[in-house]
């Protein structure tokens, strides 16, 4: 079983999570903020 580090997870999922956030807020800056908050929660 391969263990992924946070950087791998970020690069693998950023675009998908950003698109999902854009679907909710339809605002680029707000979607980036939500995406960042998501990754902070994953990191913690």
PDB file as gemmi writes it, atoms N, CA and C in Angstrom:
CRYST1    1.000    1.000    1.000  90.00  90.00  90.00 P 1                      
ATOM      1  N   UNK A   1       0.842  -1.186   0.000  1.00  0.00           N  
ATOM      2  CA  UNK A   1       0.000   0.000   0.000  1.00  0.00           C  
ATOM      3  C   UNK A   1       0.885   1.246   0.000  1.00  0.00           C  
ATOM      4  N   UNK A   2       0.607   2.131  -0.944  1.00  0.00           N  
ATOM      5  CA  UNK A   2       1.403   3.354  -1.062  1.00  0.00           C  
ATOM      6  C   UNK A   2       0.804   4.437  -0.175  1.00  0.00           C  
ATOM      7  N   UNK A   3       1.648   5.101   0.584  1.00  0.00           N  
ATOM      8  CA  UNK A   3       1.218   6.204   1.431  1.00  0.00           C  
ATOM      9  C   UNK A   3       1.496   7.505   0.686  1.00  0.00           C  
ATOM     10  N   UNK A   4       0.470   8.325   0.549  1.00  0.00           N  
ATOM     11  CA  UNK A   4       0.623   9.606  -0.136  1.00  0.00           C  
ATOM     12  C   UNK A   4       0.924  10.692   0.886  1.00  0.00           C  
ATOM     13  N   UNK A   5       1.812  11.579   0.513  1.00  0.00           N  
ATOM     14  CA  UNK A   5       2.035  12.723   1.387  1.00  0.00           C  
ATOM     15  C   UNK A   5       1.054  13.840   1.004  1.00  0.00           C  
ATOM     16  N   UNK A   6       0.999  14.868   1.796  1.00  0.00           N  
ATOM     17  CA  UNK A   6       0.026  15.930   1.575  1.00  0.00           C  
ATOM     18  C   UNK A   6       0.194  16.581   0.202  1.00  0.00           C  
ATOM     19  N   UNK A   7       1.420  16.788  -0.220  1.00  0.00           N  
ATOM     20  CA  UNK A   7       1.668  17.427  -1.514  1.00  0.00           C  
ATOM     21  C   UNK A   7       1.091  16.595  -2.658  1.00  0.00           C  
ATOM     22  N   UNK A   8       1.216  15.285  -2.582  1.00  0.00           N  
ATOM     23  CA  UNK A   8       0.641  14.409  -3.612  1.00  0.00           C  
ATOM     24  C   UNK A   8      -0.875  14.520  -3.630  1.00  0.00           C  
ATOM     25  N   UNK A   9      -1.475  14.520  -2.448  1.00  0.00           N  
ATOM     26  CA  UNK A   9      -2.931  14.645  -2.349  1.00  0.00           C  
ATOM     27  C   UNK A   9      -3.383  15.974  -2.936  1.00  0.00           C  
ATOM     28  N   UNK A  10      -2.672  17.046  -2.602  1.00  0.00           N  
ATOM     29  CA  UNK A  10      -3.008  18.383  -3.110  1.00  0.00           C  
ATOM     30  C   UNK A  10      -2.976  18.405  -4.641  1.00  0.00           C  
ATOM     31  N   UNK A  11      -1.887  17.915  -5.209  1.00  0.00           N  
ATOM     32  CA  UNK A  11      -1.749  17.950  -6.670  1.00  0.00           C  
ATOM     33  C   UNK A  11      -2.737  17.030  -7.372  1.00  0.00           C  
ATOM     34  N   UNK A  12      -3.089  15.922  -6.747  1.00  0.00           N  
ATOM     35  CA  UNK A  12      -4.023  14.978  -7.365  1.00  0.00           C  
ATOM     36  C   UNK A  12      -5.469  15.473  -7.328  1.00  0.00           C  
ATOM     37  N   UNK A  13      -5.839  16.242  -6.299  1.00  0.00           N  
ATOM     38  CA  UNK A  13      -7.247  16.575  -6.092  1.00  0.00           C  
ATOM     39  C   UNK A  13      -7.604  18.050  -6.204  1.00  0.00           C  
ATOM     40  N   UNK A  14      -6.623  18.933  -6.361  1.00  0.00           N  
ATOM     41  CA  UNK A  14      -6.937  20.366  -6.354  1.00  0.00           C  
ATOM     42  C   UNK A  14      -7.945  20.744  -7.435  1.00  0.00           C  
ATOM     43  N   UNK A  15      -7.724  20.329  -8.663  1.00  0.00           N  
ATOM     44  CA  UNK A  15      -8.631  20.716  -9.750  1.00  0.00           C  
ATOM     45  C   UNK A  15     -10.045  20.204  -9.520  1.00  0.00           C  
ATOM     46  N   UNK A  16     -10.180  18.978  -9.058  1.00  0.00           N  
ATOM     47  CA  UNK A  16     -11.505  18.402  -8.814  1.00  0.00           C  
ATOM     48  C   UNK A  16     -12.236  19.161  -7.710  1.00  0.00           C  
ATOM     49  N   UNK A  17     -11.543  19.446  -6.628  1.00  0.00           N  
ATOM     50  CA  UNK A  17     -12.173  20.150  -5.516  1.00  0.00           C  
ATOM     51  C   UNK A  17     -12.496  21.589  -5.907  1.00  0.00           C  
ATOM     52  N   UNK A  18     -11.600  22.213  -6.670  1.00  0.00           N  
ATOM     53  CA  UNK A  18     -11.864  23.585  -7.121  1.00  0.00           C  
ATOM     54  C   UNK A  18     -13.111  23.633  -8.002  1.00  0.00           C  
ATOM     55  N   UNK A  19     -13.261  22.689  -8.930  1.00  0.00           N  
ATOM     56  CA  UNK A  19     -14.445  22.659  -9.795  1.00  0.00           C  
ATOM     57  C   UNK A  19     -15.716  22.455  -8.966  1.00  0.00           C  
ATOM     58  N   UNK A  20     -15.637  21.594  -7.970  1.00  0.00           N  
ATOM     59  CA  UNK A  20     -16.786  21.368  -7.101  1.00  0.00           C  
ATOM     60  C   UNK A  20     -17.159  22.656  -6.371  1.00  0.00           C  
ATOM     61  N   UNK A  21     -16.167  23.348  -5.829  1.00  0.00           N  
ATOM     62  CA  UNK A  21     -16.414  24.610  -5.130  1.00  0.00           C  
ATOM     63  C   UNK A  21     -16.988  25.658  -6.078  1.00  0.00           C  
ATOM     64  N   UNK A  22     -16.499  25.703  -7.303  1.00  0.00           N  
ATOM     65  CA  UNK A  22     -17.044  26.652  -8.288  1.00  0.00           C  
ATOM     66  C   UNK A  22     -18.510  26.360  -8.560  1.00  0.00           C  
ATOM     67  N   UNK A  23     -18.872  25.099  -8.548  1.00  0.00           N  
ATOM     68  CA  UNK A  23     -20.276  24.738  -8.746  1.00  0.00           C  
ATOM     69  C   UNK A  23     -21.168  25.264  -7.641  1.00  0.00           C  
ATOM     70  N   UNK A  24     -20.626  25.369  -6.440  1.00  0.00           N  
ATOM     71  CA  UNK A  24     -21.406  25.876  -5.308  1.00  0.00           C  
ATOM     72  C   UNK A  24     -21.481  27.391  -5.280  1.00  0.00           C  
ATOM     73  N   UNK A  25     -20.364  28.071  -5.548  1.00  0.00           N  
ATOM     74  CA  UNK A  25     -20.338  29.528  -5.345  1.00  0.00           C  
ATOM     75  C   UNK A  25     -20.260  30.340  -6.637  1.00  0.00           C  
ATOM     76  N   UNK A  26     -19.820  29.738  -7.734  1.00  0.00           N  
ATOM     77  CA  UNK A  26     -19.711  30.415  -9.030  1.00  0.00           C  
ATOM     78  C   UNK A  26     -18.927  31.733  -8.925  1.00  0.00           C  
ATOM     79  N   UNK A  27     -17.873  31.714  -8.122  1.00  0.00           N  
ATOM     80  CA  UNK A  27     -16.997  32.870  -7.949  1.00  0.00           C  
ATOM     81  C   UNK A  27     -15.583  32.352  -7.752  1.00  0.00           C  
ATOM     82  N   UNK A  28     -14.660  32.793  -8.606  1.00  0.00           N  
ATOM     83  CA  UNK A  28     -13.304  32.259  -8.614  1.00  0.00           C  
ATOM     84  C   UNK A  28     -12.596  32.418  -7.272  1.00  0.00           C  
ATOM     85  N   UNK A  29     -12.628  33.616  -6.715  1.00  0.00           N  
ATOM     86  CA  UNK A  29     -11.931  33.863  -5.451  1.00  0.00           C  
ATOM     87  C   UNK A  29     -12.558  33.087  -4.292  1.00  0.00           C  
ATOM     88  N   UNK A  30     -13.866  33.049  -4.242  1.00  0.00           N  
ATOM     89  CA  UNK A  30     -14.541  32.311  -3.172  1.00  0.00           C  
ATOM     90  C   UNK A  30     -14.262  30.816  -3.300  1.00  0.00           C  
ATOM     91  N   UNK A  31     -14.228  30.307  -4.522  1.00  0.00           N  
ATOM     92  CA  UNK A  31     -13.937  28.890  -4.739  1.00  0.00           C  
ATOM     93  C   UNK A  31     -12.505  28.559  -4.315  1.00  0.00           C  
ATOM     94  N   UNK A  32     -11.575  29.458  -4.592  1.00  0.00           N  
ATOM     95  CA  UNK A  32     -10.193  29.237  -4.153  1.00  0.00           C  
ATOM     96  C   UNK A  32     -10.100  29.218  -2.632  1.00  0.00           C  
ATOM     97  N   UNK A  33     -10.842  30.115  -1.981  1.00  0.00           N  
ATOM     98  CA  UNK A  33     -10.860  30.141  -0.511  1.00  0.00           C  
ATOM     99  C   UNK A  33     -11.429  28.840   0.050  1.00  0.00           C  
ATOM    100  N   UNK A  34     -12.536  28.380  -0.515  1.00  0.00           N  
ATOM    101  CA  UNK A  34     -13.143  27.130  -0.061  1.00  0.00           C  
ATOM    102  C   UNK A  34     -12.206  25.944  -0.290  1.00  0.00           C  
ATOM    103  N   UNK A  35     -11.550  25.953  -1.418  1.00  0.00           N  
ATOM    104  CA  UNK A  35     -10.602  24.887  -1.741  1.00  0.00           C  
ATOM    105  C   UNK A  35      -9.456  24.886  -0.728  1.00  0.00           C  
ATOM    106  N   UNK A  36      -8.952  26.049  -0.413  1.00  0.00           N  
ATOM    107  CA  UNK A  36      -7.877  26.157   0.567  1.00  0.00           C  
ATOM    108  C   UNK A  36      -8.337  25.668   1.937  1.00  0.00           C  
ATOM    109  N   UNK A  37      -9.529  26.052   2.327  1.00  0.00           N  
ATOM    110  CA  UNK A  37     -10.059  25.613   3.614  1.00  0.00           C  
ATOM    111  C   UNK A  37     -10.231  24.093   3.652  1.00  0.00           C  
ATOM    112  N   UNK A  38     -10.605  23.522   2.525  1.00  0.00           N  
ATOM    113  CA  UNK A  38     -10.747  22.068   2.436  1.00  0.00           C  
ATOM    114  C   UNK A  38      -9.414  21.385   2.670  1.00  0.00           C  
ATOM    115  N   UNK A  39      -8.376  21.878   2.029  1.00  0.00           N  
ATOM    116  CA  UNK A  39      -7.061  21.253   2.193  1.00  0.00           C  
ATOM    117  C   UNK A  39      -6.462  21.488   3.582  1.00  0.00           C  
ATOM    118  N   UNK A  40      -6.789  22.599   4.194  1.00  0.00           N  
ATOM    119  CA  UNK A  40      -6.339  22.822   5.576  1.00  0.00           C  
ATOM    120  C   UNK A  40      -6.993  21.770   6.474  1.00  0.00           C  
ATOM    121  N   UNK A  41      -8.281  21.512   6.267  1.00  0.00           N  
ATOM    122  CA  UNK A  41      -8.975  20.502   7.069  1.00  0.00           C  
ATOM    123  C   UNK A  41      -8.371  19.115   6.832  1.00  0.00           C  
ATOM    124  N   UNK A  42      -8.028  18.802   5.580  1.00  0.00           N  
ATOM    125  CA  UNK A  42      -7.405  17.506   5.275  1.00  0.00           C  
ATOM    126  C   UNK A  42      -6.048  17.406   5.950  1.00  0.00           C  
ATOM    127  N   UNK A  43      -5.286  18.482   5.924  1.00  0.00           N  
ATOM    128  CA  UNK A  43      -3.957  18.478   6.512  1.00  0.00           C  
ATOM    129  C   UNK A  43      -4.011  18.257   8.023  1.00  0.00           C  
ATOM    130  N   UNK A  44      -5.006  18.870   8.655  1.00  0.00           N  
ATOM    131  CA  UNK A  44      -5.124  18.750  10.102  1.00  0.00           C  
ATOM    132  C   UNK A  44      -5.567  17.359  10.451  1.00  0.00           C  
TER     133      UNK A  44                                                      
END                                                                             
